[in-house]
Structures are given as structure tokens and as C-alpha cells.
Amino acid sequence: MTRLLPYVHPYVAQTLRYKDQLFQLAQLHKGPIHLIFPEIFSQNIAHFKGVFDELELQARIYYAHKPNKSRVFVRQALKSGINIDVASLGELTTALSCGFTGARIGCTGAKNRDFLITALHHQCLISLDSLFELQEVLTLLDLCALPHARLLIRVSDPQTRDRSLALKTSRFGIPRAQVPAVCQMIQADSRLVLEGFHFHNYEPAEAKAGFVDDMLSLIEDAYAIGLAPHIIDIGGGFRTPWLVDYRQWSEFIDALALALKERRPTGTWRNYGYGLFVNERGSISGRDKMLGEFVSGEPAEVLRDMFLDQSLRDRPLADILRENLFEVMLEPGSSIFAHCGISLLRVLGVKDTGDGENLILLDGNTYNLSLFMQEQLMDPLLISATESSPQPHSAYLAGNLCKEGDMLLKRKISFERVPQSGDLICFINTAAYTSDFEDASPHQHPLGKKFVVDMRQGAPSFYDEEVYSPYYL
């Protein structure tokens, strides 16, 4: 059975050695326990800052608040000197209450009137999502007697010179064909201040470089009609390597493909194919898309390669941005949260299904980890309450919902010993980025609870997220 071993950050590995404290934490809450690591968050910020410093680029890093509701990361972002990106009135209110001012807040996504009113009053930077939203801004400037609005234009379908690249159009933002008309509307009203253009995608470095080139073209066109934008917001989509060895993913895909083709047991729940299937020619389809689930390159490398690309304008894009005093905005999502959180779920017990399969029942469910949005493909770790003799055990992990689909992973997982009631199963890279997207309480099961792991003393100290502050030891 192919293993998919997650990379475990040294801070996380050190914390997992404090088993007694972990089991004590598990007694403080009846539901899943989420542990978050603000120091790792700061390290990730420093990696991005390092690239911009190396390239001597003016840059603003915006922490995208939407993946995580905790104020811990908001305060850590403030202390780290970066800005914040909010996507709702609630997130904007949290940012303001934690100390951010409007000058350091960007507003993205679809915005209702209350969100826009508050953003305009605090002079936040608003990334326009639609022509309708621009009309709302104009209406609210009149209704609230406000002096101006700071704007970016988000482009839903930025273009690249290489037409061979198959690129998806985002449902967010304004179609590029409408951008000239939007710029004319902004130019016609002195209260509207166009500060730049915005795109967001998950494409590789060469495509991202092409989009930066396209934003430069839009800036040139805007200057031609009297506007003066100076920001290129490159969004996020900088993915992180999660595995110890990327080759394990290829090996898993090869083994799964062969099992499907030969109609053998796949080692997945009910022979789930993860997008692989045998086509009408008897060959396996879906392999390329599945390979893309994991990457091997670091986000900082992709960022660096993008700005050093010189194939589009005969010299590095970084040089052009620097010489024209343009600013870069970056809104990293999963990459700024990389390795910043783990989740602990209690083992209820072990059962067999009657058809030869084993189930490990957990006191948690798919909503606690947001598996409907993004399944945790990597092997979880077993934390045993008592030491027992090694006895290899393979099983599927099932949740506590009365729902057939409540499987924590669709892969069969191998453990070195049989999990016992009261043991903990640890999921890596969940608590910071994915767990808050869908955490819910079906059947009135408790929500997950976050605790902060503070590593500033060298060894882990644990805090309730409501009382933790990065400003005090």
C-alpha cells in the first residue's frame, strides 16, 4: 500500500512529542481539537518578503482572512507588518477591531451594501468584482457624501501572449473586454481613484508572468486616458509542497490506475478512483489532472521565477516594475498558512464492515476538516494513549455522522499498531487553511476548538485562542 507521508514542520514535530499535554488538551473540549502555530505563519510571511527584498520590488502582502476565522492570525499579520484582505463585513469588522486601518485593508469578492458602506467610510482598497459593484460604489458615494473611493479592477480572464495555454476564466472579476469601459467610467468621475489591476489564478509561473505582462498593458491603456494606476495585484494561488517525497504521489496514481485497469481492489473506499477511470479504449484517463493535486516547487520559487521572466518584454518583469515605481500586491492563501495547523480527532473504536474491511471510527466528521472542499489525501498520524506492541493495521477512517459519505479519507491507511479507544488521530495541514471553511455541527455534534501553540520559549506552550496575544509572552 502506497504511503503519502506529509511533511511535518519541526515546530509541529516537536509539539507532537508532548503527548501528555496533547491528551490534556483533548480533555478540554468534547469535539475535534485544532492546534495553530502563529510562528510558522510569520516564517511564511518572511519567505515572501525575502523574494521581494531580493528583487528590490515595492510590495504589499495581504493576509487573506477568509480561510480562517481566528483572530490569532489577524493579530499576527498586524504584528508582522503586512496588510489584510477581507471578503465580508464580518471579516472587515474583525480586521478593524484587531488594529488594522483602512489604508491596510483590501476588500475582495462579492460585496453587499453594508460591506461597501463600511469599506468606503474607512477608505479601504476595493477590488471591483463587477460593473454592478462600481455602480453601487457611485450610489453610495452620493448617499454617504464621501470624498472618494480607492479601487482596483479585478480581471476575470487576463490574457497571455501564448495562446496555446488553456486558461480558465474565473467567475470573479470583470471580463477583460469590459475593462476599457470601466476605466472610462472611472475617468469620468474624479471621486473614483483607480490604483491598479488585479488577477487571481492557480497557473504555473510562466502563465502568471503572462498575466503580469497583461496587467502592464492595461496600465499603459489607463495612462493613455488620464488615469494613473500603479499597483498590480497578483492574487494568490501559490501552492505548497505537502509531501515528504513528491514521488509517492506518482506511485500512488500508478498503483491506483493499474488496479482500476485490472479490476482489482484499489485500496480506496468502494474502489473510488479520485478522478481516474478506464475509458472506452481501455486506457486510464484523468491522470494529468490528478497529478496536479500536489506540487514539488516552493511558492517563493514560483514567485521569483514569475518576476524574473524576460521572455515577454525582453528583460525581467521585475526590472520594469522597479523602474516605473509600480507596486506588487500579493494575497497568498494556502501558502501563507502552510504547516500552520493540525487537527486532533479522538478514536471511538475499531470495527469491521463484514466484507473484510476495517473501519476506525472517529469522534469528528468531514465538516470539521472541510473534506467536501478539499480531501486530506495525506496519511494522518496515530498518537497512542498507551504504548502497545507494534501490530500493523490497515483501515478506513469514518466519521460520526449518520451519513454513508462521512469518510475522513477515501484511502485505506496503514498504522504501525491497532488504534484504541481514546487514541488521537492527527491530520496535518488542516487547522489553518481548510478546517474553518465548512466546520459545522450536524446532529448537534460540537464544532472544533482552536488552541494556539506558542513556540517563542523554545518548547510548546498552549493557549486558548481567545486569550492568546503575539505581543506578550
Secondary structure, 3 states (H helix, E strand, C coil): CCCCCECCCHHHHHHHCCHHHHHHHHCCCCCCEEEECHHHHHHHHHHHHHHHHHHCCEEEEEEECCCCCCHHHHHHHHHCCCEEEECCHHHHHHHHHCCCCHHHEEECCCCCHHHHHHHHHCCCEEEECCHHHHHHHHHHHHHHCCCCEEEEEEECCCCCCCCCCCCCCCCCCECHHHHHHHHHHHHCCCCEEEEEEECCCCCCHHHHHHHHHHHHHHHHHHHHCCCCCCEEECCCCCCCCCECCCHHHHHHHHHHHHHHHCCCCCCEHHHCCCCCEECCCCCEECHHHHHCCCCCCCHHHHHHHHHHCCCCCCCCHHHHHHHCCCEEEECCCCCCCCCCEEEEEEEEEEEECCCCCEEEEECCCHHHHCCCCCCCCCCCEEECCCCCCCCCEEEEEECCCCCCCCECCCECEEECCCCCCCCEEEEECCCCCCHHHHCCCHHHCCCCEEEEEECCCCCCEEEECCCCCCCCC
